[in-house]
Amino acid sequence: MRRSIDDARDDHPADDEERPGASWAVALEDACEGCGDGELRVVLTLEEVGRPGLGVVAHLAPDTARRLRAALAAALKEIGEPAGP
């Protein structure tokens, strides 16, 4: 089973030739070879815009996904933004 949750592009200017834009996607998956049979993972994919299939895919256990969520919340707080729900 694989279920897409959300995906988008980053907010970097498209005309920056030195730093290409990135796209991200979050999904759920239970068929991660090597993760354990049937164990659900949060899948985070990061790719350069226009180069599908050449990015990095992270299979995150629930604790690791929560750690990433906490890091993003801390970064938002550092720039004076609410962390969200």
Secondary structure as GFF3:
##gff-version 3
##sequence-region A 1 85
A	DSSP	beta_strand	2	9	.	.	.	ID=ss1
A	DSSP	beta_strand	22	29	.	.	.	ID=ss2
A	DSSP	beta_strand	41	48	.	.	.	ID=ss3
A	DSSP	beta_strand	56	60	.	.	.	ID=ss4
A	DSSP	alpha_helix	62	78	.	.	.	ID=ss5
###
